[in-house]
Amino acid sequence: MPIKNITVLETLATVYHGVIPAFQDLNYPALFKSIMNLNNCGFKKIEVNLQSKQTKKFIKLCWRNNIVCGLSSFGPITFSIINDEYNYEYFLLNEAKKIGLEYLGNFGFNNNGVICKKIKE
């Protein structure tokens, strides 16, 4: 299913002018807007629309509560990025349960790249 060239340009512009500077500047509101925009354009919009009602409901619920949320890869896993100023983890856990989704947990960022460890034989 091809998408319009302008949609590809919009996606790239959102990453370059939205997501990247938001992470660089630690700008949570800009990150929220950029991730929401990414999930509403191009192939990602198609992928989101193919998800279950529960997954789509959870994403929209997060957006209504100003929580960065998006579809991971092709889904159905979603990700949320929580601003440290607020305690959203309890909210995410409870809302996921209400909708019938499983909450996998809170995981910190690893900005060190891939870490390889030798497995003992």
SELO-939618 format. One line per field, with one value per residue: residue number from 0; residue in one letter; x, z, y of N, C-alpha, C, O in turn. Coordinates in Angstrom, 1 decimal. Last residue first. Layout:
BEGIN
nr = c(NUM, ...)
rest = c(a, ...)
n_px = c(X, ...)
n_pz = c(Z, ...)
n_py = c(Y, ...)
ca_px = c(X, ...)
ca_pz = c(Z, ...)
ca_py = c(Y, ...)
c_px = c(X, ...)
c_pz = c(Z, ...)
c_py = c(Y, ...)
o_px = c(X, ...)
o_pz = c(Z, ...)
o_py = c(Y, ...)
This chain:
BEGIN
nr = c(120, 119, 118, 117, 116, 115, 114, 113, 112, 111, 110, 109, 108, 107, 106, 105, 104, 103, 102, 101, 100, 99, 98, 97, 96, 95, 94, 93, 92, 91, 90, 89, 88, 87, 86, 85, 84, 83, 82, 81, 80, 79, 78, 77, 76, 75, 74, 73, 72, 71, 70, 69, 68, 67, 66, 65, 64, 63, 62, 61, 60, 59, 58, 57, 56, 55, 54, 53, 52, 51, 50, 49, 48, 47, 46, 45, 44, 43, 42, 41, 40, 39, 38, 37, 36, 35, 34, 33, 32, 31, 30, 29, 28, 27, 26, 25, 24, 23, 22, 21, 20, 19, 18, 17, 16, 15, 14, 13, 12, 11, 10, 9, 8, 7, 6, 5, 4, 3, 2, 1, 0)
rest = c(e, k, i, k, k, c, i, v, g, n, n, n, f, g, f, n, g, l, y, e, l, g, i, k, k, a, e, n, l, l, f, y, e, y, n, y, e, d, n, i, i, s, f, t, i, p, g, f, s, s, l, g, c, v, i, n, n, r, w, c, l, k, i, f, k, k, t, q, k, s, q, l, n, v, e, i, k, k, f, g, c, n, n, l, n, m, i, s, k, f, l, a, p, y, n, l, d, q, f, a, p, i, v, g, h, y, v, t, a, l, t, e, l, v, t, i, n, k, i, p, m)
n_px = c(29.3, 27.9, 27.8, 29.0, 27.1, 26.8, 24.7, 24.2, 24.1, 23.6, 21.2, 18.4, 15.8, 13.8, 10.5, 7.8, 5.4, 3.3, 0.0, -2.4, -5.8, -8.4, -9.0, -8.1, -5.4, -4.7, -5.3, -3.4, -0.9, -1.1, -1.3, 1.2, 2.8, 2.7, 3.4, 5.5, 8.0, 9.0, 6.9, 7.2, 6.3, 5.1, 4.2, 2.5, 2.1, 1.1, 3.1, 5.1, 6.8, 4.6, 2.7, 2.9, 2.7, 3.1, 0.2, -2.1, -4.5, -5.0, -3.0, -4.0, -6.3, -5.2, -4.0, -6.3, -7.7, -6.0, -6.2, -8.9, -9.3, -6.2, -4.8, -4.9, -4.2, -1.5, -0.8, -1.5, 0.3, 2.7, 2.7, 1.4, 0.4, 0.1, 2.4, 3.6, 2.0, 2.8, 5.5, 5.2, 3.9, 5.8, 8.0, 7.0, 6.7, 9.5, 12.5, 15.3, 16.6, 16.8, 14.1, 13.4, 15.0, 13.7, 11.0, 11.1, 12.6, 12.9, 10.3, 8.9, 10.1, 9.3, 6.6, 6.4, 7.5, 5.5, 3.4, 4.3, 4.0, 1.5, 2.1, 1.1, 0.8)
n_pz = c(30.5, 30.8, 28.2, 28.1, 26.9, 25.4, 25.0, 22.8, 24.5, 26.6, 27.4, 28.3, 30.5, 32.5, 32.5, 34.1, 32.6, 31.2, 31.6, 29.3, 29.0, 29.7, 30.7, 33.3, 32.9, 32.0, 34.2, 36.1, 34.8, 34.4, 37.1, 38.1, 36.4, 36.8, 38.6, 37.3, 36.6, 34.7, 32.2, 30.5, 27.6, 26.6, 23.9, 23.1, 21.1, 19.0, 16.7, 14.9, 17.0, 19.4, 19.3, 22.1, 24.3, 26.8, 28.1, 28.4, 28.4, 25.8, 25.4, 26.9, 25.3, 22.9, 23.7, 24.6, 22.2, 20.7, 22.3, 22.1, 19.4, 17.9, 14.9, 12.5, 13.2, 13.4, 10.7, 9.6, 11.0, 10.0, 7.4, 7.8, 11.1, 13.8, 15.1, 14.9, 16.7, 19.1, 19.0, 19.1, 21.6, 23.4, 22.8, 23.7, 26.5, 27.2, 26.3, 26.3, 24.0, 22.8, 22.5, 20.7, 18.5, 17.6, 17.2, 15.3, 13.1, 12.5, 12.8, 11.1, 8.6, 8.1, 7.9, 5.7, 3.7, 3.5, 2.7, 0.1, -1.3, 0.0, 0.1, -1.1, 0.0)
n_py = c(-21.4, -18.2, -15.9, -12.7, -10.0, -6.8, -4.2, -1.5, 1.7, 3.3, 4.2, 2.9, 4.0, 1.7, 0.7, -0.7, -3.1, -4.2, -4.8, -5.9, -4.9, -4.1, -1.7, -1.9, -2.3, 0.2, 1.8, 0.8, 1.5, 4.3, 5.2, 4.4, 6.1, 8.8, 11.2, 13.8, 14.5, 12.7, 11.6, 8.6, 7.2, 4.1, 1.9, -1.1, -4.0, -5.3, -3.2, -2.8, -0.7, 0.5, 3.4, 5.7, 8.5, 10.8, 12.1, 13.7, 12.4, 11.8, 9.9, 7.8, 7.3, 6.5, 4.1, 2.6, 2.4, 0.8, -1.5, -2.2, -2.7, -3.6, -2.1, -0.7, 1.9, 1.7, 1.3, 3.7, 5.4, 4.4, 5.2, 8.6, 9.6, 9.4, 9.0, 11.5, 13.0, 11.8, 12.6, 15.4, 15.9, 14.8, 16.4, 18.9, 18.3, 17.6, 18.2, 17.8, 18.4, 15.9, 15.2, 17.3, 17.0, 14.4, 15.0, 17.4, 17.5, 14.7, 13.7, 15.4, 14.9, 12.3, 12.7, 14.5, 12.8, 10.9, 12.6, 13.3, 10.9, 8.7, 5.1, 1.9, -1.2)
ca_px = c(28.9, 28.7, 27.0, 29.3, 27.7, 26.9, 25.7, 24.0, 24.1, 25.0, 21.9, 19.8, 16.5, 14.6, 11.9, 8.5, 6.3, 4.6, 1.0, -1.4, -4.5, -8.1, -9.3, -9.6, -6.2, -4.4, -6.1, -4.8, -1.2, -1.0, -2.4, 0.0, 2.9, 1.8, 3.4, 4.1, 7.3, 9.3, 7.6, 6.6, 7.4, 4.8, 5.2, 2.6, 2.8, 0.2, 2.1, 3.7, 6.9, 5.9, 2.7, 2.9, 2.4, 3.7, 1.2, -0.8, -3.9, -6.0, -2.9, -2.8, -6.5, -6.0, -3.2, -5.3, -8.3, -6.3, -4.9, -8.3, -10.0, -7.4, -4.8, -5.1, -5.6, -2.3, -0.5, -2.2, -1.2, 2.4, 2.5, 2.1, 0.7, -1.1, 1.4, 4.1, 1.9, 1.4, 5.2, 5.9, 3.3, 4.4, 8.1, 7.4, 5.6, 8.4, 11.3, 14.5, 16.3, 18.0, 15.0, 12.7, 15.2, 15.2, 11.4, 10.3, 12.3, 14.1, 11.4, 8.4, 10.2, 10.8, 7.1, 5.9, 8.2, 6.8, 3.3, 4.2, 5.4, 1.9, 1.6, 1.9, 0.0)
ca_pz = c(30.0, 31.4, 29.0, 27.8, 28.0, 25.2, 26.0, 23.1, 23.3, 26.4, 26.4, 28.2, 29.2, 32.2, 32.2, 33.9, 33.6, 31.3, 31.8, 30.3, 28.5, 29.4, 29.2, 33.0, 33.5, 31.1, 33.0, 36.3, 35.3, 33.3, 36.2, 38.7, 36.4, 35.8, 38.9, 37.6, 37.5, 36.1, 32.8, 31.6, 28.2, 27.2, 24.8, 23.1, 22.3, 19.7, 17.8, 14.3, 15.8, 19.2, 19.0, 20.7, 24.0, 25.5, 28.3, 28.1, 29.7, 26.5, 24.8, 27.2, 26.7, 23.0, 23.1, 25.5, 23.3, 20.2, 22.1, 23.4, 20.0, 18.6, 16.2, 12.4, 12.8, 14.6, 11.7, 9.2, 11.2, 11.5, 7.7, 7.1, 9.7, 13.1, 15.2, 14.2, 15.2, 18.7, 19.0, 18.0, 20.3, 23.3, 22.6, 22.3, 25.7, 27.3, 26.2, 27.4, 24.9, 23.0, 23.3, 22.0, 19.3, 18.0, 18.1, 16.5, 13.7, 12.5, 13.5, 12.5, 9.3, 8.3, 8.9, 7.0, 4.0, 3.9, 3.9, 1.1, -1.0, -0.7, 0.7, -1.2, 0.0)
ca_py = c(-22.7, -19.2, -16.8, -14.1, -10.7, -8.3, -4.8, -2.9, 0.8, 2.8, 5.0, 2.4, 4.1, 2.9, 0.3, 0.6, -2.5, -5.0, -3.8, -6.3, -5.0, -5.5, -1.9, -1.6, -3.4, -0.9, 2.0, 0.7, 0.1, 3.4, 5.5, 3.8, 4.6, 8.2, 9.8, 13.3, 15.4, 12.4, 12.8, 9.4, 7.9, 5.4, 2.5, 0.4, -3.3, -4.5, -3.4, -3.1, -1.4, 0.0, 2.0, 5.3, 7.1, 10.3, 11.1, 14.3, 12.7, 12.8, 11.3, 8.4, 7.6, 7.7, 5.1, 3.0, 3.1, 2.1, -0.9, -1.9, -1.6, -3.9, -2.6, -2.1, 1.7, 2.0, 0.2, 2.5, 5.6, 4.2, 3.8, 7.5, 9.9, 9.8, 7.9, 10.3, 13.3, 11.7, 11.1, 14.8, 16.3, 14.4, 15.0, 18.7, 18.7, 16.7, 19.0, 17.3, 19.5, 16.7, 14.4, 17.1, 18.1, 14.5, 14.0, 17.3, 18.8, 15.6, 13.1, 15.2, 16.3, 12.6, 11.8, 14.9, 14.0, 10.5, 11.9, 14.4, 11.4, 9.8, 6.3, 3.1, 0.0)
c_px = c(28.9, 28.3, 28.0, 28.5, 27.9, 27.6, 25.7, 25.1, 23.9, 25.1, 23.3, 20.5, 17.9, 15.3, 12.6, 9.9, 6.9, 5.6, 2.3, -0.3, -3.5, -6.8, -9.1, -9.9, -7.7, -5.3, -5.9, -5.6, -2.7, -1.4, -2.3, -1.2, 1.6, 1.8, 2.3, 4.3, 6.0, 8.5, 7.8, 7.5, 6.8, 6.1, 4.7, 3.7, 2.8, 0.8, 2.0, 2.7, 5.5, 5.9, 4.2, 2.9, 2.4, 3.4, 1.7, 0.3, -2.5, -5.4, -3.8, -2.7, -5.2, -6.1, -3.9, -4.4, -7.3, -6.9, -5.1, -7.0, -9.4, -8.0, -6.2, -5.1, -5.9, -3.7, -1.3, -2.0, -2.0, 0.9, 2.1, 1.7, 1.4, -0.8, 0.1, 3.1, 2.5, 1.3, 3.7, 5.5, 3.9, 3.8, 6.6, 7.5, 5.8, 7.2, 10.1, 13.1, 15.5, 17.8, 16.2, 13.5, 14.5, 15.4, 12.9, 10.9, 11.5, 13.8, 12.5, 9.6, 9.8, 10.9, 8.5, 6.4, 7.7, 7.6, 4.7, 4.1, 5.3, 3.3, 2.2, 1.3, 0.9)
c_pz = c(31.1, 30.9, 29.5, 28.8, 27.6, 26.4, 25.8, 24.1, 23.8, 25.2, 26.2, 27.1, 29.4, 30.9, 31.9, 33.7, 33.2, 32.3, 32.0, 30.4, 29.6, 28.7, 28.8, 31.6, 33.1, 31.6, 32.0, 35.1, 35.4, 33.6, 35.0, 37.7, 36.9, 35.8, 38.0, 37.9, 38.0, 37.1, 34.3, 32.0, 29.2, 27.7, 25.4, 24.1, 22.1, 20.9, 18.0, 15.4, 15.2, 18.0, 18.7, 20.5, 22.5, 25.4, 26.9, 28.4, 29.6, 27.9, 25.5, 26.7, 27.2, 24.4, 23.3, 25.0, 24.3, 21.3, 21.6, 23.3, 21.3, 19.1, 16.8, 13.8, 12.7, 14.3, 13.0, 10.2, 10.7, 11.7, 9.1, 7.5, 9.1, 11.6, 14.4, 14.1, 14.4, 17.2, 18.6, 17.9, 19.1, 22.0, 22.5, 21.9, 24.2, 26.4, 26.1, 27.4, 26.2, 24.1, 23.7, 23.0, 20.7, 18.8, 18.6, 17.5, 15.0, 13.3, 13.6, 13.3, 10.7, 9.0, 9.2, 8.1, 5.4, 4.4, 4.4, 2.5, 0.1, -0.3, -0.1, -0.5, 0.0)
c_py = c(-23.7, -20.6, -17.9, -14.9, -12.1, -8.9, -6.3, -3.4, -0.6, 1.9, 4.6, 3.2, 3.5, 2.9, 1.6, 0.2, -1.2, -4.4, -4.5, -5.2, -5.4, -5.8, -3.4, -2.0, -3.2, -2.1, 0.8, 0.8, -0.1, 2.0, 4.5, 4.0, 3.9, 6.7, 9.1, 11.8, 14.8, 13.3, 12.6, 10.5, 8.9, 6.0, 3.8, 0.7, -1.8, -3.8, -4.9, -3.3, -1.6, -1.0, 1.6, 3.8, 6.8, 8.8, 10.7, 13.4, 13.2, 13.2, 12.3, 9.8, 8.3, 8.2, 6.5, 4.1, 3.5, 3.0, 0.6, -1.1, -1.2, -2.7, -2.9, -2.8, 0.2, 1.6, 0.4, 1.4, 4.4, 4.4, 3.6, 6.1, 8.7, 10.2, 8.2, 9.2, 12.1, 12.0, 11.0, 13.3, 15.6, 14.7, 14.4, 17.3, 18.5, 17.1, 18.0, 18.0, 19.1, 17.8, 15.2, 16.3, 18.0, 15.8, 14.2, 16.3, 18.7, 16.9, 14.1, 14.6, 16.2, 14.0, 12.1, 14.0, 14.5, 11.7, 11.4, 13.8, 12.5, 10.3, 7.5, 4.2, 1.2)
o_px = c(28.6, 27.1, 28.7, 28.5, 27.0, 28.7, 24.6, 26.3, 23.6, 26.2, 24.1, 20.3, 18.5, 15.4, 12.1, 10.6, 6.7, 6.5, 2.4, 0.2, -3.8, -6.6, -9.6, -11.0, -8.4, -5.9, -6.8, -6.6, -3.2, -2.1, -3.4, -2.0, 1.1, 0.9, 1.2, 5.2, 5.4, 8.4, 6.8, 8.7, 6.0, 6.9, 4.0, 4.1, 3.2, 0.1, 2.7, 1.5, 4.8, 5.2, 4.9, 3.1, 2.0, 3.7, 1.0, 1.4, -1.7, -5.8, -3.5, -2.3, -5.2, -6.1, -3.3, -4.0, -7.3, -6.6, -4.5, -6.7, -9.3, -7.4, -7.2, -5.3, -7.1, -4.4, -1.9, -2.9, -2.9, 0.3, 1.3, 0.6, 2.0, -1.5, -0.8, 3.0, 1.9, 0.5, 3.4, 5.2, 3.1, 3.2, 6.4, 7.1, 5.0, 6.7, 9.7, 12.7, 15.2, 18.6, 16.6, 13.6, 15.0, 16.1, 13.1, 11.3, 11.3, 14.7, 13.1, 9.8, 10.4, 11.8, 8.9, 6.8, 8.5, 8.3, 5.0, 4.5, 6.2, 3.7, 3.1, 0.0, 1.4)
o_pz = c(30.8, 30.8, 28.8, 30.0, 27.0, 26.8, 25.9, 23.9, 24.9, 25.0, 25.6, 25.9, 30.4, 30.2, 31.2, 34.5, 32.1, 32.8, 33.0, 29.3, 30.8, 28.0, 27.8, 31.3, 32.8, 30.8, 31.3, 34.9, 34.9, 32.9, 34.6, 37.6, 36.3, 35.2, 38.4, 37.3, 39.0, 38.3, 35.0, 32.2, 28.9, 28.3, 24.7, 24.9, 21.0, 21.7, 17.4, 15.1, 14.9, 17.9, 17.9, 21.5, 21.7, 26.2, 26.1, 28.9, 30.5, 28.4, 25.7, 27.4, 27.9, 24.7, 23.7, 25.8, 24.8, 21.5, 22.2, 24.0, 21.7, 19.3, 16.2, 13.9, 12.8, 15.2, 13.5, 10.5, 11.4, 12.5, 9.4, 7.8, 9.9, 10.9, 14.3, 13.1, 13.4, 16.5, 17.8, 16.8, 18.2, 21.3, 21.6, 20.8, 23.4, 25.7, 25.0, 28.5, 27.0, 24.9, 24.9, 24.2, 21.7, 19.9, 19.8, 18.6, 15.7, 14.0, 14.7, 14.4, 11.5, 9.9, 10.3, 9.2, 6.2, 5.4, 5.6, 3.5, 1.0, 0.9, -0.9, -0.4, 1.0)
o_py = c(-24.9, -20.8, -18.5, -14.7, -12.7, -8.4, -6.9, -3.1, -0.9, 1.4, 5.3, 2.8, 3.5, 1.8, 2.5, -0.4, -0.7, -5.1, -5.3, -4.7, -5.2, -6.7, -3.8, -2.4, -4.1, -2.8, 0.4, 0.1, -1.0, 1.3, 3.9, 3.1, 3.0, 6.1, 8.8, 11.1, 15.3, 13.0, 12.3, 10.3, 9.8, 5.2, 4.5, 0.0, -1.3, -3.1, -5.7, -3.6, -0.6, -1.9, 2.2, 3.1, 7.7, 8.0, 10.3, 13.8, 13.2, 14.2, 13.4, 10.7, 9.3, 9.4, 7.5, 5.0, 4.7, 4.2, 1.5, -0.2, 0.0, -1.6, -2.5, -4.0, -0.2, 1.0, -0.5, 0.7, 4.0, 3.7, 2.7, 5.8, 7.9, 10.9, 7.4, 8.5, 11.7, 11.3, 10.0, 12.8, 15.2, 13.8, 13.6, 16.9, 18.1, 16.2, 17.5, 18.3, 19.9, 18.0, 15.2, 16.6, 18.5, 15.6, 14.3, 16.7, 19.6, 17.4, 14.3, 15.1, 16.9, 14.1, 12.2, 14.5, 15.0, 11.6, 11.5, 14.4, 12.6, 10.2, 7.4, 4.4, 1.6)
